[in-house]
Amino acid sequence: MERRSIVSEHALSPPASDPLVARLLHNIERHRWYRDMFELSLVALAFLLYFLVRGFVVDRHDEALDNALWIIDFERALGIFWEPDMQELVLDHRWAIDINNFIYFWLDFPLIVAVGIWMYFMRRHEYTVARDAMLLSGAIALVVYNTFPVMPPRLLPTGEFVGTVEEFSNFSYQAQSTQAFVNPYAAVPSLHFGWAVILGGALFFAVRNPFVRAFALSLPWLQFASIVFTANHYILDAVAGLIVCLAGIWLALAMQRWVYPWIRAEVHRRWGAPAAPAEAVT
């Protein structure tokens, strides 16, 4: 069953008390392209704000280096500072470099957009949960980025690591045209890994095809390998990304259970639209 949006599809004519707001709600619900434009604008604005805020803290070089060295020391104490050895496995094999560069770039934001568009039209409930989980985890991550900047391995002054995406590919998040939106010290948490967990989980529950489900289950592991092999993240970055995104998933499910029903009730009370059934979740 396709999930309904906040206002019921059987919305009544806008009440005369506040016609502009009521008419907007009425049109969003009664006309599909209004709903589509509203959703597109919401997501585009959220991600624009995410990248703008993420790019505010780009000049804290010394602090980012100190935090990176602290993470390395902590990983050494845990016995998991495997990043140099892991990258050595791929540096002598161009095909392995190309595969991991492809995964790091194309199986992140481009895949999120493609799958998100499909789920929006075909699996609305899973789409909404995944959207909310990503936006909420992104908000949490922004706080961490701005309080705990971390220099990724590829930028360490020791020269121990090679940024394979920059060195061997003609695409990069660090391109000159996008530098205003990029914080090179936004390593912790790794949303490359965390959002792969969210996207893989959404795909797994949205699709029954065993091949798609196998891909969904493998996506986080592929992304984990790529963020280390490309020297863009430390292992602990992925752990932090997992924690942040699990928190985002929990908050998204909480919104489904409590927040959206409250919004529907408020819309019904204020604008006279009949409340959606209990099982109809935004």
N, C-alpha and C positions, 0 to 999 in steps of 0.2 A: 504494500500500500504506500502510495506517495505521501510523504508527510506534508502537512499544511504549514503555511507561514503563520506569523504571530496573529494576524487578523483572519477570521474565518472567511472561507470562500463565499459564504452567504451573507456577506456584510450588508447591512441595511443602508438606505440612502443616507448621506451625511446629514446629521442634525444641524439645525439652523444656528445653534448656540455658538459654534466655532467652525464655520464652513471651510476655511482654508485647510486646517489640519485634518479635519474629517474627510474632506474631498481627496486629500493626498492619500490617506489610509485606504479609502474606498477604491481609488484608482490603482494603487499598488496591488490590492488584492484581486480586483476584477479583471485587470488587464495583465497578461503574462509578461509583456515586455517592460511594464513598469516594475514588476517584481525583479526581473532580470537586471535591469539597470540599477535598481536599488542595491541588490546584492553585489554587483560588480563594483559599484561606487564604494560600498562599505569595505570590501576586501582590498581594493586598490588604495583607499585612503589609509587603512590600517598598515599595509605593507610599506607605503610611502613614509608614514610616520616612523615605522620601525627602522628603515634604512637611514632616514634623516637623523634620528636620535642616535643610532648606532655609529654614525659618522662624526658625531660631535667630539669624541675623545680620541683624537688621532696624534696628539703631540706629547703624550706622556711616555716617552721612550724609556727613560731611566726606570720609572716605576714598573713598566711592562717587562723590562729585562729582569729586574729584581724578582718579580712574581714568577717569571718563567724559570729562573734558576731555583726558586723555592720549590716549584713543582717537580723539577728534575731531581733535586735532593730528596724530596718526599718519595718519588717513584723509586729512587735507588734504595732508600730505606726499606721500601716494601718489596724490593727485588723485582720490579716490573719495568725498569727503564730499558725497554727493548727497542725503542724507536730507531736508534742507529743501526742495529743489526737487521731490523725489519726493512729499512730502506735499502740497505746493502743488497738485499735479495733481488731488488728490481732494477737497480741502477745500471747493471750490465746487460739488461734485456729491454731493448726499445719497445718491443711488443707489450711487455708488462707495464712499462711506463705509460704507453698510450691507453691501455685498458683502464688503468687506475685514474688517469687524467679524465677519460671519458666518463667514468662512474662519478668522480668527484663533481664534475661540472653538469653533465646532462641528466644524471639521475638525482639531482637535487632540485633546484627551483624550476627548471623546465618541466621535469616530470611532475612536480607538485601542481603546476598550472594545468598540464594536460589531464591528469587524473582528476583534479578538482573540477574541471569543466564537465568531464564525463559524469562524475558522481552527482554534480549539481542537478543534472537533467535526469539521471537514471537511478540514483540511490541517495535521495535527499537526506534521509536520516543520518546515514554514515557520513555524508558530506558535511552536515552541520556539526556533528561531533568532532570530526577532524579539523574543520575550520576553527571552531572555538578552541580546541586543544592547541593548535598552532599559534593562534593569536595570543592566547593566555600565556603559553610557555614563552613566546617571544617577548611579552611584556616583562616576565620574570627575568629573562636573559638580559634584557636591556639594563635592568638594575645592576646585575652582576657585572656586565661589561663596563659600566661606568664607575663601579666601586672597586673592581679587581681586574684592571687591564693586564693582559698576558701576551707576551711576544711569542708568536708561533715558532716552531723549530726552524722553518726556512729563513727566518729573519735574524736568527742568533748570530752575533758577530764572530763566533768561533769558526764559522764556515763548515761546520760538521755536517750540515744537512743541505740538500738541494731542493729548491722549490720546483718540482717537475712540471707543474702546470705552467708556470711562467717561462721555464727554460725550454720546454719541448712542445708546447702547444701554442696555437694562434688565438686562443680564447683565454680570458682570465677575468675574475671579479676585480682585479686590480687595474683594469684598463684605464687609460687617462680619462675617458669620457665618463667613468663611473666613480672616480676617486672621491668626489664630494659625498658619495653615499656609503663609502666603505671605511670601516675602522680596521686597520691591519692588526690591531691588538685585541680584537674581539674573539679570543680563542676559547675562553671558558665562559659558559658551557659550549660544547660543540652541537649546534642545532643541525649541522649536516647529519650527524648521527641521530640525534633526538627526533628530528622531524622525519627521518627515514623510519624510525620505530612507529610514529603516528601514522604515516602514510601506508606503511606495510600492514599495520593493524587494520586500518580502514579498508584497504583492498581485500584483506583476508576475509573480513566479515561481509563485504559487499558482493563478493563474487564466489561462485561455487566451482568454477573451472579449476581442476587440480594444478594445471600448469601456471595459471595466474596466482593461485595460492602459494605454490612453491616459490615463485618469484617474490611474492609479498613477504614470505618468511625469510628469504635470503637477502632482501634489500638492506636491512640494517647491518648485516655482516659484511656485505659488499661495501657499504659506505664506511663502515668502521675500518676496513682494510685500506680503503682509498685515502682516508684522512691522515693515516699514519704513513703510508707509502709515498704520498705526495708531500710530506713534511708540513702539513697545514695544522695538525693538532697533535697533542700528546694523548697518551692513553687515558689519563685522568680527565681530560677534556670530554671524552666520550662518556665516562662515568657521570660527570656533572650534567652532560646533556641528557642522559637517560633519566636522571633524578628530576631535572626541571620539566622534562616532557611528560613523565609520569604524573607529576603534579598538575600539568596542564590538562591531561586526560581526565584526572579526577575532578578538576574544576569544571571541565566541559560536561561531564556526566551529571555533576551536581546542578548545573544550569538546566539540563534537560529535566531533572526531577523537580526542582524547586523554582528556579528563576523564570523560565518561560511560562509555566502555568500561572505564575503571579502576574506576568506581563499581560497574558491573554485576559485574565480577570480584570485587570486595570483598564485595558482597551475596551472591554465590554462595559465596564462601569462608566467610563468617561465619554465614550463615543457612541454607545448604543449598539455596537456590533455584537451579535451573539457569540458566546465563547465557543472555541473549538472543542471537540471531544477530548476527553482526558488522554487518549492514546495518540492524539495528533500533536506531534512535537515539532517545533521549528527546525 
